[in-house]
Amino acid sequence: MGKIGEASTSQSLSKSFTIPNKLHRQAHYARVKSAVESAKRKARFQRKKDEDRNPALREERLKKNIPATLERKRVWDERVDGGIPNRIEKPLVEGEEEASKRRKTQADDEEEDEEAKLLAAHEKAQAEKAEEQETMALFPTLETPAGISTPKILITTSRNCHIHEPAEQLTHLFPNSTYIPRGREHKFSIKEISAFASNPTTTTPSGNPREPYTHLMVVNEDRKIVNALTIVVLPAGPTFHFSLTNYVPPKRISGHGKPTDHVPELILNNFLTPLGKLTSSLFQSMFPRQPEIRGRQVVTLHNQRDYIFFRRHRYVFRERRETEKPVGYGLEDGGKDGGNGSKGDESIPIRVGLQELGPQFTLKLRRVERGIKEGVEWEWKGEMEKDRKRFQL
């Protein structure tokens, strides 16, 4: 076999399809690909040298080079029928038109006048009020409990359930919760359990009046694996059905800590639509309004692309180590690690340490019912994910 000759790097990759000999075709493709990668590398190093001499080039490039993520391309739902069509179209205060024109002309100024600030605050309040009215227009029969300072939760399992440890761990996660197994001999339905739990006339075995429960949580399992949660707001609904995946018990988390009985703080992230705010208000009603800061425990529910990630941590304030970067390093827009290369504030010697307590799991809302197992208001369907840029929560 003869020696394969060198080909010019200027030849395009399309010529690889016209070379009949397989070995020559492979060699030509490798040479062209290596030349293209070499040219890219040379241009990358040259760009780095130019940006080091002139930092303005880097800032200009990063402003244009914005990643096209699904969150940036998000398509929002249309306005709800019955909601407020335009939040600031109607006059809210006197002189609104003049103030809006003045804001447009002074958009580049460093400070706004007092009237514009008051108007912006008023518009923000009107927007929040409009979102509440839109939520009620979308779900007219759903009312989340208001004014519940100390919720009381009854946790049980599905019929013929074989798992009890995950349900018992939920009693440590939700304050003022009680776990009652639902064995083979107990054939009560969810409606019957809800009626018993919300009845204020029932008494304890000692004869004392029992405080009614505010929520009912049913843990479902499939093949001895937790796969769903059903949460009922007592006494008359609504009912939320969640699928549960990626359940990790605390003992399987590396370096996990032991939780205390303190009421945790609650963090709800990225619940933006009326349905999302309805879901966040459900979890908000399941925790007491006044957390116990002394316990330094925090429960986080982070919604991302309609998946709710559930985590629990304990935090502690400590001194900054010498090997750690200062506060604010790389947090400004447009640079390395999401920032512009800022060195941060070295005058702040305090850091926050986190220790995960567990458990971990992921929830996805599947169905919302008007009452207790009746009247479906919203239900997830497979075609909802055809447009990946549209989210429900």
Order of alpha helices (4+ residues) and beta strands (2+ residues): alpha-alpha-alpha-alpha-beta-alpha-beta-alpha-beta-beta-beta-beta-alpha-beta-beta-beta-beta-beta
